[in-house]
């Protein structure tokens, strides 16, 4: 080889090695699974034959000796884990209760596997409830790409939870969790979680899905419909009488971790081009319970997108579908299934919530089973903000709350004081009660972000929220990665907050205790350490802000509430249950003393956070 070429080759090689070393130093990797699925549907039997090919790349450092798939439809059988759990939990989901137990043989769901092949070789497998266990004849080596081939038969259950046929509003097919789905393998190993009714975790990849179904059906799905020159994206371009008995609907979706579709012969399809070019699709059954509100929905969703793009990061795909189907609201890549016979505010609320999942989980694909609060909590936070914005702009009716997250903090406080709260580290399926799961995951999860906003300040929080999205999109961030973004942006240490808020059930209760001369004592009535915004209002109407950082933070935020004077005080050590503030004011001038006037801190007892000095028995000369 010529010297100049050798030199050039050496530079390229060293550059590649440097990239590899950097990647190894980062310590992050994720698997890849590209699906090709074909389903031949029999609407008379509510069954379909499926064949599936998966190109699977093992990007881990491990050789894999086994593999696992989810068989979700098997949950809808009497005495399944989902059935037993729903019948024995103290507060069952009203949509499930004992309904699975009552299903007949032609109403249950099932997925029966005919064969599994890897690189063309038959594998030994077992169907264990909702999990397919595979003993690999040859390990999948680190860095290797293999092909899985599966052939199977499935039956669609009656609509009970998320997926099924003939939902309460008359939609024929809500096809969620409908195919054998490869379980995720990450730094913590395989995640073959049985389907007990809650959350999901999937492998990033491309989907190429073809559904052959009676031609009377209109199909809506994840991805982009292929061959638009023949059937368009309007779906009704062909007269039904000229269609063959079956029609093939083929959709392609790039870089997603799940795939949903729905079908009904009565769907009306409305297209709406949003302000940024995103194509919005709306599928619903026309009727007196849907027409008026679904006709208003496109414009409102466009305005929602305007806010969400700015607040949470640019929506990552070029289209989104709102599909009347399912049993409430459930998120999927590029689409949601929602029940549609709702008042306008409810329809907007569920549409906003499920779409925000396209930021949290569809792009920031945390394990919902292990960290459900990271998805549902962030989404609930975004829903409250977006609905508040739409109300302010007059797109929906409603009363503007003086404190945006007041209801969430009040709901969380009831849970914290109830004695049944469980740590947010609890696996989604293993909460003792649905109440602890729902309020913890959704409400306390949302309040997590409110607390971070209070701790790091508005400006840093806004930057951190966007940085989190930009840093971890199309990956699988966990709790540590989430908090690390906020630490870097704020230059604060935040592990103490994670420990108290996420890993325990400690709660906050701070109180204005005494005023002696010009010195105020703040009491910490529980173990939870927090920084304190203390505002003292004097008789001249001035607001004096005293900021008490927590010593574990090793930093402080910029002031983010209105004030006339501002004083940063020394850090409050967590071992001390009280803190004295020397106001340097005349005691006779002090009118009110208030902890956290913005009501962002999740204090379980706001009544002792404020003192009107003239109407209290506080000590005062």
N, C-alpha and C positions, 0 to 999 in steps of 0.2 A: 504494500500500500504506500502511495506517495506520502511524504512527510506532511504536506499541508492537509491532506485528507485525514492522516492519522491524528494530526493535531485537532482538526475539526471534529472527528469522531470522538476523541477523548473529551473534548469540551461538552459535546452532547451527552456522553455517557455520565460524566460527572454531574451534569445538570439533572439528568434523570435520577441519579442516585441521591442527589440533594433533595429532590421532590419526594422520593420514597422515604428518606430519613425524616423529613418534615412531617409527612403523613403519619409515620410511626410515632413521632414525638407527640403529635396531636392525639394519637391513640384512639381515633374514631374510625369505624368501618360499618357498613351495613350490607345486608344481602340484597340480591336482585332476582326477581322472578317475572318473566315475561310470559303472559298467558295467551293461548289461542283456544277459544271455547266455541263449540258448536252444540246447540240444543235443538232437538226436534220435538216440538210440543204437540201433545194430544189434549185438546181442550175438553173433550168428552170425559176423559178419565182424570184430568188435571195432573197428568204425568208427562215426563219428557225423558228422552234418552239423550245422554250427554257424552261427548268425547272431549278430552282436554289435553293439550300439550303445553308443558311449561319448560321454558329454558331457564334453568336455575344456576346462578353463579354464587359460589361459596367464597365470599370476600373475607371470611374470618381467617384466623391463624390456626383453626382446628380442622382435623379430619372428622367428618360426620359419619357415624356408623348407623344412625337411624334417622327417620324423618317422620313428620306428623302433619296431618291435615285436619281441618275443622269440617265436620259434617253437621251443619247447623240444623237442618230440617229434622234430624233424629231427636231433637229436643221436644218435638211436638208429638209425643207418644206417651200413653199412660205409664206412670211410674218412672219416667225419665227424671234426671236430676232437677230440671226446671220445674216439672210437675210436683215433685216431692217438696222442693224448696218453697214453692208458692203455697202449697197446702199446709206447711208447718211453720212458716215464719209468722211472727206475731202480728204484723201489719202487711198483709199480702197486697200486691199490685192488683187494683180493681179490674184491670183488663185481663188478668190471668186467673187468679183465684184457683178454682178447681176445674176450670174449663178443659184443660188438657186431659184430665182424668176421664172426662165424659166423651172423648172423641171416639168415633167408630172407625173401623178399619179403612173405610174409604174417605175418612176425614183427617186422618193422621198425616204427618209428614214423614218422609224417609228418604235416605240416600243410600242405595245399595251399590257397592263397588264390585264390578265384574273383574277387572284386573288393574294392576299397577305395574308399569314397566319403567326401568331407568336405563337409558341408552339401549333400549330395545330388549332388555332382559327382564323377565318376570321376577317380581319381588314377593316376599312373604309379608302378608299384612293381616291386621285384625281390626274389626270395627268395634270399638269400645265406647258405647254411647255416642256422644257427639265428636269423638276423636278417632281418626284413622291412624293406627300405629303401623309403621313400616320398618322391617328389619332389612337394612340394605345388604345385598349380597356382596357389594364392593363399596368401601367407604368413598364418600365424596371428599376428595383431598382439598386442602387449603388452596384457594385460588383457582379451583377447577370449575368448569361449566358443564352441566349435564342436562339431559332432557328427561322429564317425567311424562309418561303417557298414562292417562286414566280413562276407563270406560265405566259408565255408571247409569243407573236409573233412579229417578227421583219422583216423588209425589209431593204436590204442593198442599200443605195443610190448610184447614180453615183458618181464616185470619184470627189470630189471637194476640201475638206480640210481634210487631214490626213487619213480619213477612206473612204472606198467605193469600188465600183467594176469598173473594166475596166479603170485602170489609163492610163496616157498618154503614157506609155511605153508598154502597153498591158498586164499588170499583172491582173489576173482575180479578186482576192479578197485581199484587204488590210483591215484586220479586227482589227482596233483599236477603242477604245471607243465603243465597240460592245455589251456590256451586261449591264443590270441595275446595276449600281455601287453604293454601299452604300456611302452616304456622310460622311465626317469625322465630329466627335464631339470632340472638344478639350477644353482647358481652356477658350476659347472665345466663346464656344457654338457650335451650328450646322453651317455648311458651305454649304448650298444648293445653290451654285452659278450657275445661268443659264449658259448654254454653248453658249457663244457668239463668240467663235473662238480662245481663247487663252489657258490659263494654267489649271493645274489640281492639285488635292490634294486627297489622298486616305488613306484608313485604312490598317495598316499592318496585314498580315495574310497569310495563306497557300491557294493555289489554286489547285483544282483537276478538270480538264476540259476535257470533251470528245466531240469531233466534229464528227458527222456522215455525210460524204460527198461522192459524187461519187468517185469511186475508181481510176478514171483517174488522180485525183489531188494529188500533193505532198504538204504536209502541213508543214510549219515551224512555231515555236511558242516559247513563253516564257516557261521555265521549261524543264523537262526531259521527253522524250518519253517513255512510259511504254511498257512492254512486248517486250523488245529488242530481245529475242530469236526467236520471230516470224517475226518481220519486221525490226529489226535493226535500227540503227540511220542513215543508208544510204538511207532509204525510197524507194529505187528502187530495193530492194532485191526480191520482188515478181513480176513476169511477169504480165503485165496488163491484158492479156487475161485470166489469172487464178484467177484474183481477183473477188470478188462478185461485184454487182452493187454499193454497198456502202461499205465504209471502215470506221472503227472507229479509230480515232486518239485520244489517251488519253495522256495528259501531266500533270505532277505534278510539282509545284513550291513552294518552302518553303520560308516563310518570305519575301514576296513581297507586293506591294500595287497596282498592276495592272497586266493585262494579255493581250497580243497581239498575233495574229496569222495571217498568210497570206497563200494563196493557189493559185497554178497555175499548170497546167498539164505539163508545159515545164521547170520547175525549174531544173537546174543542181545543185547538192549539192556537195560541196567540204569540206572535213574535214582537219583541220590542228592543230597539237598538238604544243602548244606554249612552250617556253623554260621552263616555270614553271609548265607545266602539264595542263594548262587551254586548254580546247578543243574549238577551234574556228570553226564555221560553216559559210559557205558562200552559199547563195541561189541566183541564177541569171538565167536569160534567155540567153542561148548561142546565139551569133550573132556577126557580125562585129563591133558593137558599144560597146560590153561588153567583149569579150573574152580576149583580150590582157591585159587590165587593171585589170580585176577581177582575172586573173591568177597571177598578181604581188601582189595583195592586201594582201594575207595571210602572207607573209614574212614581209611586212611592218607593218602590225598590230601586229605581234609578237614583233617587235622592239619597237613599240609604247607602248605596254604593259610593256616591260622591264623598260622604262622610267617612265611611269605612276605609276607603283607599287612602285617605289622608291620615287617618288616625292609627290604623293598624298595619299599613303596608299595602302595596298594589296587589289587587286580586290576581292570582297567578294563572288563570286560564282565560280563554276567550269567550266562553259562554257559560250559562247556568240555567238549570231547569227547575221550576217550581211545579211539582207533580201532585195532584190530588190522589192520595193513596195512603196505605198504612193505617196506623192506629193512633196517631197523634202528630208527632213530628220526629223525623229521624234523618240524620245527615249522611250524605255520601259524596264522593267526588263529583263535582260539577252538577249535582242534583240533590234535591231533598224530596222525601215523601211526607206530605202533610194532609191531615184531614181538612176539608175545605168548606164545610157548611158552618161558618163561624161569623160572628160580628166582625166588623172591619178591624178594630183595634186588636182583636185576638188573631185574626188572619195575618195582619202585619207583624204582630209580635212573634208568632211562630215562624214566619218567613224570615224575619231578621235573625232570630236565634239560630235557625238551622243554617242560614247562609254564612253567619260568622264562624261556624264550624269549618268553613273552607279556609279560614286562617288558622284556627286552632283545631288541629287534628288532620284535616285534609292536606295541609301543607306543613304544619308543625306536628308531625305524626307521633306524638307521645304514645306510650302504651296506656290505653285507657283503663286496662285492667289494673295496672300497678299504680298509675298516677291519674285517676279519673278527674281530680280537681283541676289538673293542668289544662284539660280540655273543657270540661263543663264549667269550671269556675271562670276561666278566661272568657269563654263564650257568654256566660251570664253577665259578666262585667261589661262586655261589649254590647250586649243586648240592652242593658239599662242605659248606657251612654247613648246608643243610637236612637232608642225610643224617646229619650229625653230630647235629643236633637230634633227629631221629627215633630215632637209636640211643640217645641219652641218655634219651629218654622211653620207651624200650622198645617202640616200634612195629616196629622191625626188629632183627634180631640183628646183633651186630658188636662189635668191640673199640674202645673210646674211645681215640683217639690223644692222647698227651701234647701234641703240637704239631699243631694241626688241619690245617695245610697242609704238613706235613712231606713227604709223598709228592710233592706238586706241585713243591715247591722242589727236591727231589732229582732229579726227572725233568727239570726245567728245567736244572739244573746239568749233567747229562749232555749235554744239547743244547748248552749254552754252551761246553763243553769239547770237543765233538765235531769242531769245525772246519767243520760244515755249516750252522750257524745262519744265518738270514737276518733282516734287520731287519723289525720288525712293520709297517713302511710298505710292504712288498712286497704287490703285488696278489695276491689269493687264488689266481688261476689261474696265476700266474707263479713260484711257488716251484719251485726246482729239484727238490726231493724232497717226497714226501708226509709224510715224517718231520719235516722242517723246518716244513712248514705245520701239521701236526697238533699237534706239541708246542709250536710257537711260538704258534699262534693260540689253542688251548684252554688249554694249561698255563701258558706264559709270560703269556698274556692274563690268566689268573686270578691269577697271582702279581703282576701289575701292581697289582691292588687290595690285595693283601697288603702290597706295598711302600708304597702310599699310606697304608694304615692305620698302618704303622710310622712313617712320616714325619710325618703330621699328628696322630697320636694317636687313640685309640679314640673319644672323645667327638665330636671334629670329623669323623672319618671317618663315623660313623653318621649324623650330620646331613647330611653331603655326599651320601651315597648316596641319601637320601630327597629332597634338594634337586635332585639331578640328574634324578631321575624326574619330580618335580613341575614342573620348569622346562622340560623338553624332551619331555614325553610328546606323542604324536601329531605328532611332527616328525622331522627328519632330523639329529640331532646328529653332529658329527664329533669328531676327537681334540681340537682346540683348545677346543671348547665343553665337552667332558668335563672337561679339566684346569682350565678357567677356573672351574667350579663349586667345585672343591676349593681353588683359590687364594682365592676370595672368602670361603669359609667358614673357612679357616685363617689368612687374612691373610698367607700365605706366597707367595713366588715359587717356581714349580715348573717353569718352562720348562727348567731344567737337567736335571731328571729325565726329562722328555719327550725331550729331545735324546739323552741317554745310553741310556735304556731302550727307547724306541720307535723312534728313528731310527738307532740303531747296534746293534752286537752286543757292546759293552763289557760286562764282567761284574765282579762285586764279589769281592774277597778281602781281608779285613782280618784282622790277627793281633795277638795280645798278644805284644809283642816282649821287652822287658826290664823288670826292676824294679831300680832302683838307688836305694839309700836308700829313700825313700817315693815315688819318682817312677816312674810307669809310662809306657813308650813303646808307642804303638799304631802298627803299620805298615800302610800302604796299598799292597798288592802289585800292584794294577792301577790303571787310570786312573779308575775309576768313583767319583765323590764321593758320600758318604752321611753323614747324621748318625749319631752313635753313642750307643747306650745302653750304658754300661760299669758293671758291678756288681762291687764289691769286697766280699768276705765276710771278716769278721775272726773271730778265735778266739772271741769272745763270741757268735757267731752272728748278728751284725747285718749287714744288707745296706746298703751305701753306694752310692747311685746317682749316677753322674757323667754328665751329659748334654752331649754335644759337638755343638752344631748345626753344620750346614754353612753357611759364610759366604754362599753364594749364595742361601740360603733367606730371608735378611733377617728371620727370625723364629724362634721355637722353639715346640715343643709343650708341653702340660701332661704331667707324668709319668703314665704309664699302666701301670707295673709296681710291684709291692710293694717298699717300701724303708723303711729306718729314718732315713737322712739323704739329702738331695738337694742336689746342687750343679750349677748351670748354668755351664758353662765358655765361654770365648770361641770364636768360630766357627773352624772348620777351613778354611783356604784350599785350594782344589783343586790349587794348584801345589805344595803340600807333600806329600811321601810319608810323613811321620811326624808324630806329634802326642804331646806330652808332657803327662801329667796329674800334677799335684802333689796327691797324695791327702790331705795333712795328717795322715796316719795314721802310726803306728809300723810300720815295715817288718816288725818281728818279729811283729806282730799279724795280718798279712795271710795268709789261708789260700788263697783262690781269687780269680782275676781272670777276669771273663767278659764278652765282647762279646755283646750281644743275647741275654740268657737266654730270651727269648720265642720265639726261632728264627723271627722274622718276616722279618728281612733275608735276601735271597736270596744269601747268601754261598756261593760254590761250594765252599768248604773249611771246614766247621765245626770240623774237628779242631784248627785253630790259633786258635780263638776263645776257648778256655778254658785257663787254666793253674792247676794245683794247685801252689802255690808250694813246698810241702814235698817234692814229688816231681819237681821240675824243676831244671835247671842255670841258671836265671835268676840274674843277678848280684844279690847281696843281702849286705849287711854282716853 
